[in-house]
């Protein structure tokens, strides 16, 4: 008889847990729908970010973001920049005056030393 009560209590606890999970996921779904159009992905946020610039020279590959290589140094408009970080995927991202952004969202900061050419 004691085992029956334990089993009923465990089943009741599992039902409460499932109900709480369903309720939580429903709230998350509502927040996602309220935040923007369906199907919005990270790439759509990049278009709202600061304008991308073109580098005239890139040196010392240090990684890859998607299909784009990440270089330690970039020469942009005759000035040397060093890789700093990847631009966050949110439209409110703002660059400082000493930063430049190269597609697909690589942020470089002005660097005083000129890179060594290979």
C-alpha positions in Angstrom: 0.0 0.0 0.0 2.9 2.4 0.8 4.4 1.8 -2.7 1.1 2.8 -4.3 1.1 6.2 -2.4 4.7 6.8 -3.4 3.9 6.0 -7.0 0.9 8.3 -7.1 2.9 11.1 -5.5 5.7 10.7 -8.1 3.1 10.7 -11.0 1.6 13.9 -9.6 5.0 15.5 -9.3 5.8 14.6 -12.9 2.5 16.1 -14.1 3.2 19.3 -12.3 6.7 19.4 -13.8 5.4 18.9 -17.3 2.8 21.6 -16.8 5.5 24.0 -15.6 7.7 23.3 -18.6 4.8 23.8 -21.0 3.9 27.1 -19.3 7.5 28.3 -19.4 8.0 27.4 -23.1 4.7 29.2 -23.9 6.1 32.4 -22.3 9.3 32.1 -24.3 7.4 31.6 -27.5 5.3 34.7 -26.8 8.5 36.8 -26.2 10.1 35.5 -29.4 7.0 36.4 -31.4 6.7 39.9 -29.8 10.4 40.7 -30.5 10.2 40.6 -34.3 8.9 38.9 -37.4 9.0 35.1 -37.6 12.1 33.7 -39.2 14.3 36.5 -38.2 17.9 35.3 -38.0 21.3 36.7 -37.0 22.1 37.8 -40.6 19.1 40.1 -40.7 20.5 41.9 -37.7 23.9 42.5 -39.4 22.2 44.8 -41.9 21.1 47.1 -39.1 24.6 47.2 -37.7 27.3 49.8 -38.6 28.4 49.9 -42.2 31.1 47.5 -43.3 34.3 48.8 -44.7 36.8 47.2 -47.1 40.4 46.4 -46.0 43.2 47.1 -48.5 45.5 44.6 -46.8 45.0 41.7 -44.4 47.7 39.9 -42.5 48.2 36.9 -40.2 45.1 34.8 -40.3 44.1 33.8 -36.8 40.7 32.1 -37.2 37.5 31.7 -39.2 34.0 33.0 -38.7 31.6 31.0 -40.8 33.3 31.1 -44.2 35.2 34.3 -43.6 38.8 34.2 -42.4 39.7 36.4 -39.4 43.0 38.3 -39.7 45.0 39.8 -36.9 45.8 43.0 -38.8 43.9 45.0 -41.5 44.9 48.1 -43.3 41.8 50.3 -43.8 42.0 53.7 -45.5 45.8 53.7 -45.0 45.6 53.1 -41.2 46.5 49.9 -39.4 43.9 48.1 -37.3 44.1 45.0 -35.1 41.2 42.5 -34.7 39.3 43.2 -31.5 36.0 41.1 -31.5 33.1 39.9 -33.4 30.2 42.3 -33.7 27.3 41.2 -31.5 24.2 40.2 -33.4 22.0 43.0 -32.3 21.0 46.2 -34.1 22.0 48.4 -31.2 25.7 47.6 -31.7 27.6 50.9 -32.0 31.3 51.2 -32.9 33.7 53.7 -31.3 35.5 56.2 -33.4 38.7 54.1 -33.4 36.9 50.9 -34.6 36.0 49.6 -38.1 33.8 46.7 -39.1 34.6 44.3 -41.9 32.0 41.8 -43.2 30.6 39.6 -41.8 30.9 41.5 -38.5 34.6 41.5 -37.6 35.5 44.6 -35.5 39.0 46.0 -35.8 40.5 48.7 -33.5 43.1 51.3 -34.6 46.6 50.0 -33.9 49.7 52.3 -33.8 52.3 49.8 -35.1 52.3 49.0 -38.8 52.1 45.2 -39.4 55.1 43.4 -40.8 54.6 42.4 -44.4 55.2 38.7 -45.2 
